[in-house]
Amino acid sequence: MNSASFLESVDQNFRHAMSFLNLGEGLAERIIQCNSTYTVRFGVRLRGQMYSFIGWRSVHSEHCEPVKGGIRYASNARRR
């Protein structure tokens, strides 16, 4: 059984994929680093009870502005 954490598993897969690319020196290390990580906490009422959820979003590159977020809370939400 593999005891690697999720982050370790992602890192291993990233490094494996990068081994197939001809990137300039240091570029793979620059890509793997996050520019920023956002933490959100919000409450949701489900079946009469309140539940708290925590979510995270990491941004690796903002060079293709504007950056569009990933989670949509309503079907009619759209990019601004």
N, CA, C and O atoms as a DFTB+ gen file, in Angstrom:
320 C
 N C O
     1  1       0.840      -1.189       0.000
     2  2       0.000       0.000       0.000
     3  2       0.877       1.241       0.000
     4  3       1.837       1.324       0.766
     5  1       0.558       2.199      -0.847
     6  2       1.315       3.432      -0.942
     7  2       0.834       4.391       0.146
     8  3      -0.357       4.686       0.238
     9  1       1.763       4.872       0.964
    10  2       1.380       5.762       2.060
    11  2       1.659       7.224       1.730
    12  3       1.664       8.066       2.628
    13  1       1.891       7.539       0.453
    14  2       2.160       8.930       0.066
    15  2       0.916       9.783       0.294
    16  3      -0.207       9.353       0.031
    17  1       1.139      10.997       0.788
    18  2       0.029      11.922       0.965
    19  2      -0.446      12.403      -0.399
    20  3       0.213      12.170      -1.412
    21  1      -1.568      13.060      -0.419
    22  2      -2.100      13.584      -1.680
    23  2      -1.097      14.527      -2.327
    24  3      -0.838      14.430      -3.526
    25  1      -0.527      15.445      -1.539
    26  2       0.439      16.398      -2.062
    27  2       1.673      15.685      -2.616
    28  3       2.180      16.051      -3.677
    29  1       2.148      14.683      -1.911
    30  2       3.301      13.916      -2.388
    31  2       2.973      13.194      -3.695
    32  3       3.807      13.126      -4.598
    33  1       1.778      12.664      -3.788
    34  2       1.348      11.973      -4.997
    35  2       1.274      12.928      -6.189
    36  3       1.710      12.589      -7.289
    37  1       0.722      14.122      -5.965
    38  2       0.655      15.122      -7.033
    39  2       2.059      15.519      -7.455
    40  3       2.337      15.641      -8.648
    41  1       2.949      15.720      -6.487
    42  2       4.327      16.096      -6.782
    43  2       5.025      15.012      -7.601
    44  3       5.733      15.324      -8.558
    45  1       4.836      13.755      -7.241
    46  2       5.445      12.645      -7.989
    47  2       4.923      12.609      -9.425
    48  3       5.702      12.442     -10.363
    49  1       3.628      12.762      -9.597
    50  2       3.047      12.751     -10.940
    51  2       3.529      13.938     -11.764
    52  3       3.803      13.791     -12.956
    53  1       3.635      15.107     -11.148
    54  2       4.129      16.284     -11.849
    55  2       5.561      16.055     -12.318
    56  3       5.885      16.293     -13.482
    57  1       6.412      15.596     -11.414
    58  2       7.819      15.393     -11.763
    59  2       7.972      14.318     -12.843
    60  3       8.846      14.421     -13.703
    61  1       7.131      13.298     -12.798
    62  2       7.159      12.264     -13.845
    63  2       6.782      12.876     -15.196
    64  3       7.438      12.604     -16.201
    65  1       5.734      13.695     -15.227
    66  2       5.302      14.336     -16.477
    67  2       6.379      15.290     -16.992
    68  3       6.629      15.357     -18.196
    69  1       7.013      16.027     -16.082
    70  2       8.038      16.982     -16.498
    71  2       9.259      16.288     -17.095
    72  3       9.985      16.888     -17.888
    73  1       9.490      15.033     -16.723
    74  2      10.649      14.312     -17.258
    75  2      10.527      14.075     -18.760
    76  3      11.525      13.768     -19.412
    77  1       9.332      14.210     -19.322
    78  2       9.113      14.014     -20.752
    79  2       9.237      15.318     -21.547
    80  3       9.203      15.300     -22.777
    81  1       9.379      16.438     -20.851
    82  2       9.430      17.740     -21.521
    83  2      10.834      18.311     -21.497
    84  3      11.615      18.039     -20.585
    85  1      11.141      19.090     -22.489
    86  2      12.433      19.753     -22.570
    87  2      12.254      21.200     -22.112
    88  3      12.149      22.116     -22.928
    89  1      12.223      21.386     -20.795
    90  2      12.025      22.718     -20.227
    91  2      13.358      23.358     -19.901
    92  3      14.340      22.672     -19.617
    93  1      13.382      24.669     -19.944
    94  2      14.577      25.402     -19.552
    95  2      14.911      25.163     -18.091
    96  3      14.061      24.744     -17.306
    97  1      16.165      25.435     -17.734
    98  2      16.619      25.198     -16.371
    99  2      15.781      25.976     -15.360
   100  3      15.606      27.187     -15.497
   101  1      15.274      25.296     -14.366
   102  2      14.505      25.928     -13.300
   103  2      13.037      26.151     -13.602
   104  3      12.280      26.511     -12.701
   105  1      12.608      25.950     -14.846
   106  2      11.215      26.224     -15.193
   107  2      10.254      25.261     -14.511
   108  3       9.201      25.688     -14.039
   109  1      10.582      23.982     -14.445
   110  2       9.704      23.011     -13.778
   111  2       9.507      23.383     -12.305
   112  3       8.400      23.288     -11.775
   113  1      10.591      23.805     -11.655
   114  2      10.482      24.207     -10.241
   115  2       9.631      25.461     -10.096
   116  3       8.906      25.606      -9.112
   117  1       9.712      26.363     -11.060
   118  2       8.888      27.590     -11.009
   119  2       7.421      27.248     -11.202
   120  3       6.557      27.829     -10.546
   121  1       7.131      26.313     -12.091
   122  2       5.741      25.930     -12.361
   123  2       5.112      25.243     -11.150
   124  3       3.952      25.497     -10.825
   125  1       5.863      24.389     -10.491
   126  2       5.288      23.596      -9.390
   127  2       4.960      24.453      -8.164
   128  3       4.100      24.082      -7.365
   129  1       5.635      25.591      -8.011
   130  2       5.377      26.473      -6.868
   131  2       4.079      27.253      -7.078
   132  3       3.813      27.741      -8.176
   133  1       3.288      27.366      -6.037
   134  2       2.046      28.139      -6.095
   135  2       2.345      29.627      -5.941
   136  3       3.172      30.022      -5.119
   137  1       1.663      30.449      -6.739
   138  2       1.741      31.895      -6.541
   139  2       0.963      32.286      -5.299
   140  3       1.390      33.151      -4.535
   141  1      -0.178      31.647      -5.100
   142  2      -1.006      31.944      -3.935
   143  2      -1.979      30.797      -3.699
   144  3      -2.331      30.061      -4.621
   145  1      -2.401      30.662      -2.460
   146  2      -3.406      29.667      -2.092
   147  2      -4.473      30.375      -1.277
   148  3      -4.174      31.084      -0.315
   149  1      -5.715      30.174      -1.672
   150  2      -6.855      30.807      -1.000
   151  2      -7.624      29.755      -0.223
   152  3      -7.860      28.650      -0.711
   153  1      -8.013      30.114       0.994
   154  2      -8.837      29.248       1.832
   155  2     -10.191      29.917       2.004
   156  3     -10.275      31.099       2.335
   157  1     -11.243      29.153       1.776
   158  2     -12.593      29.670       1.984
   159  2     -13.291      28.784       3.002
   160  3     -13.106      27.567       3.029
   161  1     -14.089      29.418       3.828
   162  2     -14.911      28.700       4.815
   163  2     -16.333      29.215       4.664
   164  3     -16.568      30.423       4.620
   165  1     -17.271      28.292       4.584
   166  2     -18.656      28.716       4.424
   167  2     -19.587      27.682       5.039
   168  3     -19.269      26.496       5.130
   169  1     -20.741      28.171       5.453
   170  2     -21.748      27.306       6.047
   171  2     -22.865      27.016       5.062
   172  3     -23.220      27.855       4.235
   173  1     -23.408      25.821       5.163
   174  2     -24.503      25.397       4.297
   175  2     -25.555      24.717       5.163
   176  3     -25.237      23.882       6.010
   177  1     -26.809      25.086       4.940
   178  2     -27.898      24.423       5.654
   179  2     -28.402      23.277       4.776
   180  3     -28.870      23.497       3.659
   181  1     -28.301      22.058       5.294
   182  2     -28.763      20.869       4.593
   183  2     -29.707      20.090       5.494
   184  3     -29.347      19.697       6.604
   185  1     -30.909      19.876       5.005
   186  2     -31.909      19.103       5.749
   187  2     -32.074      19.604       7.184
   188  3     -32.177      18.815       8.123
   189  1     -32.096      20.925       7.332
   190  2     -32.344      21.528       8.630
   191  2     -31.138      21.634       9.542
   192  3     -31.272      22.126      10.663
   193  1     -29.972      21.197       9.114
   194  2     -28.774      21.299       9.938
   195  2     -27.742      22.155       9.220
   196  3     -27.694      22.193       7.990
   197  1     -26.918      22.841      10.004
   198  2     -25.833      23.651       9.440
   199  2     -24.546      22.832       9.399
   200  3     -24.189      22.157      10.364
   201  1     -23.868      22.906       8.278
   202  2     -22.583      22.247       8.098
   203  2     -21.571      23.292       7.659
   204  3     -21.893      24.196       6.888
   205  1     -20.349      23.165       8.155
   206  2     -19.272      24.062       7.752
   207  2     -18.348      23.323       6.801
   208  3     -18.001      22.162       7.018
   209  1     -17.962      24.017       5.747
   210  2     -17.061      23.445       4.762
   211  2     -15.852      24.349       4.606
   212  3     -15.952      25.567       4.750
   213  1     -14.727      23.754       4.315
   214  2     -13.502      24.485       4.017
   215  2     -13.054      24.050       2.627
   216  3     -13.062      22.863       2.300
   217  1     -12.664      25.026       1.819
   218  2     -12.161      24.718       0.482
   219  2     -10.870      25.467       0.238
   220  3     -10.601      26.484       0.878
   221  1     -10.074      24.968      -0.686
   222  2      -8.807      25.588      -1.031
   223  2      -8.695      25.721      -2.539
   224  3      -9.226      24.901      -3.289
   225  1      -8.009      26.745      -2.968
   226  2      -7.702      26.915      -4.380
   227  2      -6.292      27.472      -4.473
   228  3      -5.981      28.506      -3.881
   229  1      -5.447      26.786      -5.216
   230  2      -4.077      27.241      -5.417
   231  2      -3.930      27.756      -6.841
   232  3      -4.396      27.132      -7.794
   233  1      -3.280      28.893      -6.966
   234  2      -3.032      29.503      -8.277
   235  2      -1.558      29.311      -8.587
   236  3      -0.693      29.788      -7.852
   237  1      -1.275      28.608      -9.679
   238  2       0.110      28.342     -10.061
   239  2       0.647      29.368     -11.047
   240  3       1.853      29.609     -11.096
   241  1      -0.227      29.968     -11.824
   242  2       0.236      30.921     -12.817
   243  2      -0.877      31.913     -13.106
   244  3      -2.038      31.536     -13.267
   245  1      -0.515      33.158     -13.167
   246  2      -1.483      34.197     -13.489
   247  2      -1.070      34.932     -14.756
   248  3      -1.530      36.046     -15.007
   249  1      -0.212      34.318     -15.549
   250  2       0.274      35.009     -16.739
   251  2      -0.771      35.093     -17.839
   252  3      -0.625      35.902     -18.755
   253  1      -1.803      34.295     -17.778
   254  2      -2.899      34.366     -18.755
   255  2      -4.090      35.021     -18.072
   256  3      -5.088      34.356     -17.796
   257  1      -3.999      36.295     -17.802
   258  2      -5.069      37.033     -17.115
   259  2      -6.287      37.156     -18.003
   260  3      -6.108      37.123     -19.221
   261  1      -7.485      37.293     -17.525
   262  2      -7.812      37.168     -16.103
   263  2      -7.882      35.704     -15.696
   264  3      -8.162      34.832     -16.518
   265  1      -7.625      35.443     -14.416
   266  2      -7.675      34.092     -13.890
   267  2      -9.117      33.784     -13.511
   268  3      -9.747      34.552     -12.784
   269  1      -9.628      32.691     -13.988
   270  2     -11.008      32.298     -13.701
   271  2     -10.997      31.271     -12.587
   272  3     -10.238      30.303     -12.642
   273  1     -11.823      31.469     -11.582
   274  2     -11.927      30.523     -10.482
   275  2     -12.570      29.224     -10.924
   276  3     -13.147      29.149     -12.008
   277  1     -12.474      28.196     -10.087
   278  2     -12.947      26.881     -10.474
   279  2     -14.347      26.536     -10.012
   280  3     -15.120      25.979     -10.791
   281  1     -14.701      26.844      -8.782
   282  2     -15.977      26.395      -8.231
   283  2     -17.082      27.363      -8.620
   284  3     -16.912      28.579      -8.531
   285  1     -18.188      26.834      -9.043
   286  2     -19.386      27.629      -9.335
   287  2     -20.472      27.170      -8.363
   288  3     -20.713      25.972      -8.217
   289  1     -21.121      28.122      -7.703
   290  2     -22.117      27.789      -6.701
   291  2     -23.524      27.746      -7.265
   292  3     -24.428      27.227      -6.609
   293  1     -23.735      28.269      -8.447
   294  2     -25.064      28.265      -9.048
   295  2     -24.907      28.040     -10.551
   296  3     -23.901      28.428     -11.144
   297  1     -25.898      27.420     -11.149
   298  2     -25.822      27.116     -12.576
   299  2     -25.797      28.374     -13.429
   300  3     -25.334      28.328     -14.568
   301  1     -26.282      29.495     -12.912
   302  2     -26.296      30.719     -13.697
   303  2     -25.068      31.611     -13.426
   304  3     -24.983      32.711     -13.972
   305  1     -24.120      31.154     -12.595
   306  2     -22.901      31.921     -12.345
   307  2     -22.020      31.868     -13.578
   308  3     -21.916      30.826     -14.225
   309  1     -21.392      32.973     -13.902
   310  2     -20.545      32.997     -15.086
   311  2     -19.323      33.873     -14.858
   312  3     -19.250      34.631     -13.891
   313  1     -18.378      33.752     -15.760
   314  2     -17.131      34.495     -15.680
   315  2     -17.400      35.983     -15.871
   316  3     -18.249      36.367     -16.675
   317  1     -16.678      36.814     -15.135
   318  2     -16.780      38.278     -15.275
   319  2     -15.572      38.804     -15.986
   320  3     -15.461      40.010     -16.205
